[in-house]
C-alpha cells in the first residue's frame, strides 16, 4: 500500500466515524502540515488557505478559480 493510499484509507475512516476525537486528531495534523507549508512553500500555502476560506462563502470557488 502506498503512503497516499494509506492516508486516503485513514482519512476516509476518520470522516466516516463522525467521532469528535478523530476529527480533532485530523485537525491537529492538518494544522501542523499547514504551518510547515507556510514556512517552506508560502505560495502553495496561500492556495490552500484560499480553498479553506471557501467554507465561509456560498460559492466554493477560490477567487482565482472564479476568474
C-alpha positions in Angstrom: 0.0 0.0 0.0 1.4 3.4 -0.9 1.5 6.3 1.5 -1.2 8.1 -0.5 -3.4 5.0 -0.3 -2.8 4.6 3.5 -3.6 8.3 4.0 -6.8 8.0 2.0 -7.8 4.9 4.0 -7.2 6.7 7.3 -8.9 9.9 6.2 -12.0 8.1 5.0 -12.1 6.1 8.2 -11.9 9.3 10.3 -14.6 11.1 8.3 -16.9 8.1 8.4 -16.5 7.7 12.1 -18.0 11.2 12.9 -16.0 11.0 16.1 -15.1 14.4 17.6 -11.9 12.8 18.9 -10.9 11.6 15.5 -11.8 14.9 13.9 -9.6 16.7 16.4 -6.7 14.5 15.6 -7.2 15.2 11.9 -7.5 18.9 12.6 -4.3 19.0 14.6 -2.4 17.1 11.9 -3.7 19.5 9.3 -2.7 22.5 11.3 0.8 21.1 11.7 1.0 20.4 7.9 -0.2 24.0 7.1 2.4 25.6 9.5 5.1 23.6 7.8 3.8 24.5 4.3 3.5 28.2 5.3 7.2 28.2 6.3 8.5 26.1 3.3 6.1 26.8 0.5 4.2 30.0 1.1 2.6 30.2 -2.4 1.1 26.7 -2.1 0.0 27.5 1.5 -1.8 30.6 0.2 -3.6 28.5 -2.4 -4.7 26.0 0.3 -5.8 28.8 2.6 -8.0 30.2 -0.2 -9.6 26.8 -0.6 -10.3 26.5 3.1 -11.6 30.1 3.2 -14.3 29.0 0.7 -16.3 27.3 3.6 -17.3 30.9 4.5 -18.8 31.6 1.1 -21.9 30.3 -0.7 -19.6 29.9 -3.8 -16.9 27.3 -3.2 -14.6 28.5 -5.9 -11.5 30.4 -4.9 -11.1 33.9 -6.4 -8.5 32.6 -8.9 -10.9 29.7 -9.9 -13.8 32.1 -10.4 -11.9 34.2 -12.9 
